[in-house]
Each structure stands twice: as structure tokens, then as C-alpha cells.
Amino acid sequence: MEGPSSKWLSFDPTIHAGHLITACSIIVCTLGMWYGMVGDINILKLQNIQREKEIAEVKAEAAATNSAVQGKIDALVQVQRQEVGKLRDDMNGWFMNLDQKLDRKADKR
């Protein structure tokens, strides 16, 4: 009767050239993927830095435009206040003249 080792698969501890080629292929592929990912990550970081610079430029330009527009609005508000003041003074003058004319008419009666 044969022993139990003949019914089961046995482990062969010898290393063949195929094993070495497979191991080297795995290492080379892993290193290639690693360097590829590192390159992609570096490109993404550079693009992120570029976008952050662009966003900062846009924010600075928007702030400058905002301050210019705010200055124009302030000047316009000042001009409108002056015009309203002039109109108020003119209306006071008109009403005073009208009041004087009405007083004269009342005195004549």
C-alpha cells in the first residue's frame, strides 16, 4: 500500500527560472506603476498650485474692481446728495416766494 503522500500534492522547494522571471516582472511592474503614480501626483499638485494662483489673481482683480466700483458709487451718492440739497434749497425759495405772493394778495383784500 502506498503512503498518504502519493494521494496529495507535494510542495516542490526548488526555484526555477520562471519563478525568478515572474518575481522580476512583478517588481518591475510595481516600480513602473509607482513612478507613474508619483508623476501623476506631481502633475496634479502643480496644476493645483497653478489654479490656486489663478484664483488668487481673480480675487485680487475682483477686489480692485470692487474698490473702483465702490469709489464710483460713493462719488455718485455724493453728487446725488448735492443735487438733492440744491433742489431742497430751490423748493424752499419757491415756496417762500409763493408765500410772499399769497401774503401780498391777502393784504390787498
Secondary structure, DSSP 8 states (H G I E B T S, - for coil): ---GGGTS--------HHHHHHHHHHHHHHHHHHHHHHHHHHHHHHHHHHHHHHHHHHHHHHHHHHHHHHHHHHHHHHHHHHHHHHHHHHHHHHHHHHHHHHHHHHHH-
